[in-house]
């Protein structure tokens, strides 16, 4: 006899039971409520996109992490052996993030939208990455973007949103800020303007692998030791934001692109100060964020009290919609990594304790007649907003008590034949032991007791 195969799920994915789902919804609801207070509207896009939409938007490394979807039917029936296989059998892919699908959405629906268009989106994304702690193959992103304005007020709003979200979640964070124009200027002043992507990808790893490893990677990418030595003092700058900006203006005075980025940074930090943002912010000139579509400000958010990677990040992109035929439509956005935020809240024990105790009152099942007697009352309580259950089987009372205990249900009603004759119901507070009897029609009195 063949043994049944043990069920499993793919590495890098997770199941979420009732408790975890309630905790995740707490995160989503908190983030969603903050987004709405700034006037952002929710949209959704399909889980899959045409590969032509996705490819070339995330850099070479990102393209490797795209999940391709095999064409339906006999995908290999008409394969030409003289042509690359993958484009012939895979026309679609799972979305890698929510920003590129958003850009496609804006272009496709531009006639229906009012600009600047402020949207948020909370959906799963997929990456064919190597699973490890804090890194998953399937995970949710919570994105918020404003497109159709170049104003730095949009960047400020994103910093304010980060500030309010993590204040409500009770998590201390640091917001790191840089500007891709500054990084482009770095490539110019070190003499390798054509290596800006290689430089930013390497710089983005500074926190993870250290300065010496970044130096080796840059040299391996074709930079000279002299060029790397030009970059190093900039990457290791310390001091106040004002001091960093002043030093950078001197070092990069020959690059108009870099000076423009420094102007934008100075304006943004001034707005942050004027707005009274409580979350600490830091100018981090090593921050690169390895996505090709960023062109201005870039953001990364780190938890201060829990060791994990970035839990939120994003930036300004001027050219993304131009790829889809809508030029000169600048946008800026950040993405909240819900799964990493979940791990931080769990690790710091920041979730409210009563998230899953949805059911307030359990009616014990004493028999068919008693159930019919209780049905009108249970319906009235639900209409009044109270979560109430009737135990489905006429089981032993101990089993029904155990059910209430395991689910954390605070009130139990045991109503039998004698209560039916009197037209009443008994309700017991399982925590205090207090028990009261109510007329079945006294919904108001019952609600007061359950409050």
Secondary structure, 3 states (H helix, E strand, C coil): CCCCCCCCCCCCCCCCCHHHHHHHHHHHHHHHHHHHHCCCEECCCCCEEEHHHHCCCCHHHHHHCCCEEECCCCCCCCCCCCCCHHHHHEEEEECCCCHHHHHHHHHHCHHHCCCCEEEEEEEEEECCCCCECCECCEEEEEEEEEECCCCHHHHHHHHHHHHHHHHHHCCCEEEEEEEHHHHHHHHHHCCCHHHHHHHHHHHCCHHHHCHHHHHHHHHHCCCCHHHHHHHHHHHCCCCCHHHHHHHHHHHCCCCHHHHHHHHHHHHHHHHHHHHCCCCEEEECCCCCCCCCCCCCEEEEEEECCCCCCCCEEEEEECCCHHHHCCCCCCEEEEEEEHHHHHHHHHHCCCCCCCCCCCCCEEECCCCHHHHHHHHHHHHHHHHCCCCEEECCCCCCHHHHHHHHHHHCCCEEECCCHHHHHHCEEEEEECCCCCEEEEECCCHHHHHHHHC
